[in-house]
Structure formats: C-alpha cells, structure tokens
C-alpha cells in the first residue's frame, strides 16, 4: 500500500468523489498527576472562576423560581365581583395590555357591554388577589349576564 501520512492511495473501480483523512487522538489524561496538582494555591484562578459561576448560577435559579411563583399567581380566570349567581349566561373577556412604556394602569376600569338589543349595567374589572392590567399582561375575566 502506498498510503502514508502525506498521501492516501484509493483502490476503487468507482468513479465518484472520495476523500481521505485521519484523526489525531488527544493525549490520554494522567489523572494521578491532575489530582496530585489540584491544590487551591496552585490553581486560584480556576477555583475562583468555578466558585463565581456556581454562585451566579444559584442566584439566577433562586431569581427564576421567584419569578415562576409570581407567574403562577397570574394564571386563571377571574370572575367579576358584580356577577349575579342567578344569571344564566357567561362570557369570557380577555384583556391584552400593550408592551410599550406606561401601557398598564392602576386605575379602576369600568365598561358597558352593548348589543343591538340590550346592554349591561356598568361593570368593573377587578381582582382582589393580584394586580391586573399590567404592562404586557393578559387578564381573563368571566362576566355573567341575565340574558
């Protein structure tokens, strides 16, 4: 065979493209040397980097868990406080608040739902358990009406 480190000989009757190459394997790791020289004083930079990254990771995990708990509070459908139990029809109202600065509000929002035949009394969006109509929020309400 004429194959060596610089040339590859291909014995083929196939007339298509082909390529050759080789992989240089890395040197095996001498673990006894690594653990014998793994002292803190010899490798301060490595240990401090690992400690800083681990601390940042733990802080971000705690922050993420806190934000997840806040998101869970925002889930669900809120019945309007002035719903009447004797009403027979229910409507879901979904309010999307924009992403721009100052899109949300802390005001009490009132509305009247009207159609060609009838209209509701003045109704109020409110939820005593969480803030509603916040910037970038999606709030869902159930409204009951008699007809």
C-alpha positions as CSV (number, residue, x, y, z in Angstrom):
1,X,0.0,0.0,0.0
2,X,1.2,3.5,-0.8
3,X,-0.8,5.2,1.9
4,X,1.3,7.2,4.4
5,X,1.0,10.4,6.5
6,X,1.1,12.6,3.4
7,X,-0.8,10.6,0.7
8,X,-3.8,8.3,0.6
9,X,-4.0,5.5,-2.1
10,X,-7.5,4.6,-3.1
11,X,-8.0,1.3,-4.9
12,X,-11.5,1.5,-6.4
13,X,-13.4,1.0,-9.7
14,X,-16.0,3.5,-8.5
15,X,-15.7,6.8,-10.4
16,X,-17.2,9.2,-7.8
17,X,-15.7,11.7,-5.5
18,X,-13.9,10.5,-2.4
19,X,-11.8,11.9,0.3
20,X,-9.3,10.7,2.9
21,X,-8.1,11.9,6.2
22,X,-7.1,10.9,9.7
23,X,-7.9,11.9,13.2
24,X,-5.3,12.9,15.7
25,X,-6.4,11.5,19.0
26,X,-5.7,13.6,22.1
27,X,-3.2,12.5,24.7
28,X,-4.7,10.5,27.5
29,X,-5.2,12.3,30.7
30,X,-3.0,11.3,33.6
31,X,-5.5,11.6,36.4
32,X,-3.0,10.8,39.2
33,X,-1.0,13.9,38.1
34,X,-4.1,16.0,37.8
35,X,-5.3,15.2,41.4
36,X,-1.8,15.5,42.8
37,X,-1.5,19.1,41.5
38,X,-5.1,20.2,42.2
39,X,-4.3,22.4,45.2
40,X,-6.1,25.7,45.7
41,X,-2.9,27.7,46.0
42,X,-1.6,26.4,42.6
43,X,-4.9,27.0,40.8
44,X,-6.5,30.0,42.4
45,X,-7.9,31.4,39.1
46,X,-9.7,28.1,38.2
47,X,-11.2,27.6,41.6
48,X,-12.4,31.3,41.8
49,X,-13.9,31.0,38.4
50,X,-15.8,27.9,39.3
51,X,-17.0,29.5,42.6
52,X,-18.1,32.7,40.9
53,X,-20.0,30.8,38.1
54,X,-21.6,28.4,40.7
55,X,-22.7,31.4,42.8
56,X,-24.2,33.2,39.8
57,X,-26.0,30.0,38.8
58,X,-27.5,29.6,42.3
59,X,-28.6,33.3,42.4
60,X,-30.2,33.0,38.9
61,X,-32.0,29.8,39.9
62,X,-33.4,31.5,43.1
63,X,-34.5,34.5,41.0
64,X,-36.1,32.3,38.3
65,X,-38.0,30.4,41.0
66,X,-39.3,33.6,42.5
67,X,-40.4,34.8,39.0
68,X,-42.1,31.5,38.4
69,X,-44.1,31.8,41.6
70,X,-45.2,35.3,40.5
71,X,-46.3,34.0,37.1
72,X,-48.4,31.3,38.7
73,X,-50.3,34.0,40.6
74,X,-51.3,35.5,37.2
75,X,-52.9,32.3,35.9
76,X,-56.6,31.6,35.8
77,X,-59.8,33.3,35.1
78,X,-61.2,35.9,37.5
79,X,-65.0,36.3,38.0
80,X,-66.1,39.9,38.0
81,X,-67.0,40.9,41.5
82,X,-70.5,42.1,40.5
83,X,-71.6,38.8,38.9
84,X,-75.0,37.6,40.0
85,X,-75.5,33.9,40.8
86,X,-78.9,33.9,39.2
87,X,-77.5,34.9,35.8
88,X,-77.7,32.3,33.1
89,X,-75.2,33.4,30.5
90,X,-71.4,33.7,31.0
91,X,-68.9,35.4,28.8
92,X,-65.1,35.3,29.0
93,X,-63.4,38.6,28.4
94,X,-59.7,38.6,27.7
95,X,-57.8,41.9,28.0
96,X,-54.4,42.2,26.4
97,X,-52.2,45.1,27.7
98,X,-49.6,46.5,25.4
99,X,-45.8,46.3,25.7
100,X,-45.0,50.0,25.4
101,X,-43.8,52.0,28.4
102,X,-46.7,53.1,30.7
103,X,-49.1,50.7,28.9
104,X,-50.5,49.3,32.2
105,X,-52.8,51.1,34.6
106,X,-53.6,51.1,38.3
107,X,-57.0,52.7,37.6
108,X,-60.3,51.0,38.1
109,X,-61.6,50.2,34.6
110,X,-65.4,50.2,34.1
111,X,-67.2,49.1,30.9
112,X,-70.7,48.6,29.4
113,X,-71.2,45.7,27.0
114,X,-73.8,46.6,24.5
115,X,-75.5,44.9,21.5
116,X,-78.3,45.8,19.1
117,X,-81.0,44.7,21.6
118,X,-79.7,45.3,25.1
119,X,-76.7,46.4,27.2
120,X,-75.3,45.6,30.6
121,X,-75.1,47.8,33.6
122,X,-71.7,49.4,34.4
123,X,-69.3,46.5,35.1
124,X,-65.8,46.7,36.7
125,X,-62.6,44.8,36.1
126,X,-61.0,44.0,39.4
127,X,-59.2,41.2,41.2
128,X,-58.5,41.4,44.9
129,X,-55.7,38.8,44.8
130,X,-53.4,40.2,42.1
131,X,-52.6,43.2,40.1
132,X,-54.4,43.4,36.8
133,X,-54.0,45.4,33.6
134,X,-50.2,45.5,33.9
135,X,-47.8,46.2,31.1
136,X,-47.5,43.2,28.7
137,X,-50.2,41.3,30.7
138,X,-53.1,39.1,29.6
139,X,-56.0,39.1,32.0
140,X,-59.0,36.9,31.7
141,X,-62.4,37.6,33.3
142,X,-65.8,35.8,33.5
143,X,-68.8,38.0,33.2
144,X,-72.4,36.8,33.9
145,X,-75.5,38.4,32.4
146,X,-79.2,37.5,32.8
147,X,-79.9,37.3,29.0
